[in-house]
Amino acid sequence: MTTDDTARAARLLHLHREALAKGDPVPPQITLAAMYHLPGDPAGARTYGRADNPTWEVLEQALAHLEGADTVVFPSGMAAIAAPLFALLGSGDRLLIPSDGYYTTRLLADRYLKRLGVTVDTRPTAGMEEGGFDGYRLVFLETPSNPGLDLCDLAAITAAVRAAGRLTVVDNTTMTPFGQRPLDLGADIVVAADTKAPNGHSDVLMGHVASRDDEIIAAVREWRKLSGSIPGPFECWLAHRGLETLELRFDRMCSSAAILAPRLAAHPAIRTIRYPGLATDPSHALAQRQMTRAGFLIGLTLQSAEAAEAFINNCPLLQPATSFGGVHSSAERRIRWGDAVDPGFVRLSVGCEPVEELWNALKASLDAGS
């Protein structure tokens, strides 16, 4: 982590203090309100539960601090992804999205944006620069891609898109602001699923949109109010509680992944491995330039679907589940959701277990299937 990251992490834990008066409770409070006391002229006051909530704002303040940009929270990562797409695109616009990124983003674009007259094109993450960006209203990037962990050059692509007078959205779910800072690399908008590492306990859905462009933030915030894509205050409180330990957990998860990756690469049961922190990974040089950590996700390909399932299900320290970024390590075969990956491909999310205990469990499960 950089010096700026450690400073952000330190101040994050004391942000809420700045709004406290003597005698106020130190933790943020959960405001359960659909209505606010509103006599007379409503200007300048809270009006209605779909428009604002104090608990949302505490979470938004914390996320804005980490992103270095205004932030709007949403009730899931997909709600956050949908917001700039629907708020900023219209009939006749062209959208470019990754062919190998999170599959639900492609489904959303294909099934709904096309109906509105938006032309949707796809390219693989590693080849995103090929063909240029002329004619696109919005370019949507995801790096590292989920699940394949390919990278694209954020600084180069965002500069090219901006030169064409267009906008770039980056899904930064896999890295969080502590691992990669797309806005600093030229992106106009960041989206993320805070369901993953920011909350970190697999007990709440949450997402956010961040931008340094006031007009974009205004459009996204209006979309949230009019569409009703609002988070619950209790869920915001939970996400904020998790966010306070993100730096600690992210450091442990990334450090453990960096230890495990070369050991996994050397195991005879593993056919191929993808991890940007490995010197042998095709994206390693780019990862060193644009990421401050190599992340906590590792892509493994075993000999068959059966071998992959046995590895996951027979390891006592792996949770067989979709999603990632929790305190517990988890894994799944992504082909079951339709991703274009090998049947034996496993997305491994490294959690917060003591690393040697985790390695012993992973190795024993791999050994049993060899």
Sequence and secondary structure as in RCSB ss.txt:
>XXXX:A:sequence
MTTDDTARAARLLHLHREALAKGDPVPPQITLAAMYHLPGDPAGARTYGRADNPTWEVLEQALAHLEGADTVVFP
SGMAAIAAPLFALLGSGDRLLIPSDGYYTTRLLADRYLKRLGVTVDTRPTAGMEEGGFDGYRLVFLETPSNPGLD
LCDLAAITAAVRAAGRLTVVDNTTMTPFGQRPLDLGADIVVAADTKAPNGHSDVLMGHVASRDDEIIAAVREWRK
LSGSIPGPFECWLAHRGLETLELRFDRMCSSAAILAPRLAAHPAIRTIRYPGLATDPSHALAQRQMTRAGFLIGL
TLQSAEAAEAFINNCPLLQPATSFGGVHSSAERRIRWGDAVDPGFVRLSVGCEPVEELWNALKASLDAGS
>XXXX:A:secstr
  HHHHHHHHHHTTTGGGG  TT  SS      SB    S  TTS  BTTT  HHHHHHHHHHHHHHTSEEEEES
SHHHHHHHHHHHH  TT EEEEESSS HHHHHHIIIIIGGGT EEEEE GGGTTTT  TT SEEEEESS TTT  
   HHHHHHHHHHTT EEEEE TTTHHHHB TTTTT SEEEEETTTTTT SSS   EEEEES HHHHHHHHHHHH
HHT    HHHHHHHHHHHTTHHHHHHHHHHHHHHHHHHHHHSTT SEEE TTSTTSTTHHHHHHHBSS  SEEEE
E SSHHHHHHHHHT TT EE S   SSS EEEEGGGGT SS TTEEEEE  SS HHHHHHHHHHHHHHH 
